Amino acid sequence: MKPCGICGTSNNDDNQFCIGCGQKLEPNQPAQVVPTTPNPPIPPQASPVPLGHQQPNPIPSAQMPSAEMP
């Protein structure tokens, strides 16, 4: 049995092509290790403040200027 240098599938010694991926097999072809990139760490997310505990900001009411009558 010889492993595929691309996907690592074991193939019969008389196979010319890999039965897993179709790659042409070379005699005594060493298996290649495909490097994997590690996933970047996920930063923690801030916990949302429950809506029931928030104090709304008071909105100042618009004051109309007093109009003088002529």
Short mmCIF file of the C-alpha atoms (twelve columns), coordinates in Angstrom:
data_MODEL
# 
_entry.id   MODEL 
# 
loop_
_atom_site.group_PDB 
_atom_site.id 
_atom_site.type_symbol 
_atom_site.label_atom_id 
_atom_site.label_alt_id 
_atom_site.label_comp_id 
_atom_site.label_asym_id 
_atom_site.label_seq_id 
_atom_site.Cartn_x 
_atom_site.Cartn_y 
_atom_site.Cartn_z 
_atom_site.pdbx_PDB_model_num 
ATOM 1  C CA . MET A 1  0.000   0.000  0.000   1 
ATOM 2  C CA . LYS A 2  1.239   3.463  -0.796  1 
ATOM 3  C CA . PRO A 3  -0.241  6.654  0.603   1 
ATOM 4  C CA . CYS A 4  -1.247  9.554  -1.615  1 
ATOM 5  C CA . GLY A 5  1.067   12.533 -1.232  1 
ATOM 6  C CA . ILE A 6  -1.892  14.919 -1.437  1 
ATOM 7  C CA . CYS A 7  -4.776  13.439 0.560   1 
ATOM 8  C CA . GLY A 8  -3.054  10.564 2.402   1 
ATOM 9  C CA . THR A 9  -5.414  7.847  1.113   1 
ATOM 10 C CA . SER A 10 -3.834  4.373  1.070   1 
ATOM 11 C CA . ASN A 11 -3.676  2.993  -2.466  1 
ATOM 12 C CA . ASN A 12 -2.673  -0.372 -3.886  1 
ATOM 13 C CA . ASP A 13 0.952   -0.527 -4.982  1 
ATOM 14 C CA . ASP A 14 -0.060  -1.036 -8.626  1 
ATOM 15 C CA . ASN A 15 -2.371  2.030  -8.732  1 
ATOM 16 C CA . GLN A 16 -1.132  4.883  -10.890 1 
ATOM 17 C CA . PHE A 17 -3.711  7.347  -9.554  1 
ATOM 18 C CA . CYS A 18 -5.096  7.929  -6.071  1 
ATOM 19 C CA . ILE A 19 -8.504  6.383  -5.469  1 
ATOM 20 C CA . GLY A 20 -9.344  9.255  -3.101  1 
ATOM 21 C CA . CYS A 21 -8.441  12.405 -5.029  1 
ATOM 22 C CA . GLY A 22 -7.217  11.282 -8.464  1 
ATOM 23 C CA . GLN A 23 -3.658  12.596 -8.016  1 
ATOM 24 C CA . LYS A 24 -1.040  10.764 -10.058 1 
ATOM 25 C CA . LEU A 25 0.915   8.494  -7.727  1 
ATOM 26 C CA . GLU A 26 4.682   8.377  -7.963  1 
ATOM 27 C CA . PRO A 27 6.644   5.370  -6.732  1 
ATOM 28 C CA . ASN A 28 7.779   5.858  -3.117  1 
ATOM 29 C CA . GLN A 29 6.017   9.224  -2.982  1 
ATOM 30 C CA . PRO A 30 6.137   10.516 0.600   1 
ATOM 31 C CA . ALA A 31 2.920   11.779 2.080   1 
ATOM 32 C CA . GLN A 32 2.756   15.562 2.296   1 
ATOM 33 C CA . VAL A 33 1.367   17.099 5.421   1 
ATOM 34 C CA . VAL A 34 -0.987  19.932 4.574   1 
ATOM 35 C CA . PRO A 35 -0.453  22.649 7.180   1 
ATOM 36 C CA . THR A 36 -3.574  23.959 8.793   1 
ATOM 37 C CA . THR A 37 -3.853  27.524 9.952   1 
ATOM 38 C CA . PRO A 38 -5.123  27.843 13.506  1 
ATOM 39 C CA . ASN A 39 -8.316  29.769 14.029  1 
ATOM 40 C CA . PRO A 40 -7.757  33.187 15.589  1 
ATOM 41 C CA . PRO A 41 -9.087  33.524 19.133  1 
ATOM 42 C CA . ILE A 42 -12.540 35.020 19.421  1 
ATOM 43 C CA . PRO A 43 -12.557 38.120 21.644  1 
ATOM 44 C CA . PRO A 44 -15.095 38.028 24.474  1 
ATOM 45 C CA . GLN A 45 -18.223 40.036 23.893  1 
ATOM 46 C CA . ALA A 46 -19.535 42.533 26.416  1 
ATOM 47 C CA . SER A 47 -22.642 41.418 28.239  1 
ATOM 48 C CA . PRO A 48 -25.648 43.566 27.375  1 
ATOM 49 C CA . VAL A 49 -27.256 45.512 30.205  1 
ATOM 50 C CA . PRO A 50 -30.814 44.309 30.820  1 
ATOM 51 C CA . LEU A 51 -33.298 46.864 29.557  1 
ATOM 52 C CA . GLY A 52 -35.357 46.806 32.737  1 
ATOM 53 C CA . HIS A 53 -32.499 48.278 34.800  1 
ATOM 54 C CA . GLN A 54 -31.614 51.254 32.630  1 
ATOM 55 C CA . GLN A 55 -32.741 54.734 33.583  1 
ATOM 56 C CA . PRO A 56 -33.899 56.739 30.583  1 
ATOM 57 C CA . ASN A 57 -32.325 60.132 30.096  1 
ATOM 58 C CA . PRO A 58 -34.925 62.851 30.666  1 
ATOM 59 C CA . ILE A 59 -35.670 64.818 27.535  1 
ATOM 60 C CA . PRO A 60 -36.053 68.532 28.260  1 
ATOM 61 C CA . SER A 61 -39.327 69.824 26.975  1 
ATOM 62 C CA . ALA A 62 -39.131 72.596 24.418  1 
ATOM 63 C CA . GLN A 63 -40.156 75.908 25.858  1 
ATOM 64 C CA . MET A 64 -41.819 78.399 23.603  1 
ATOM 65 C CA . PRO A 65 -40.754 82.015 24.071  1 
ATOM 66 C CA . SER A 66 -43.588 84.148 25.291  1 
ATOM 67 C CA . ALA A 67 -44.881 86.296 22.494  1 
ATOM 68 C CA . GLU A 68 -45.690 89.877 23.255  1 
ATOM 69 C CA . MET A 69 -48.960 91.133 21.984  1 
ATOM 70 C CA . PRO A 70 -48.794 94.481 20.149  1 
# 
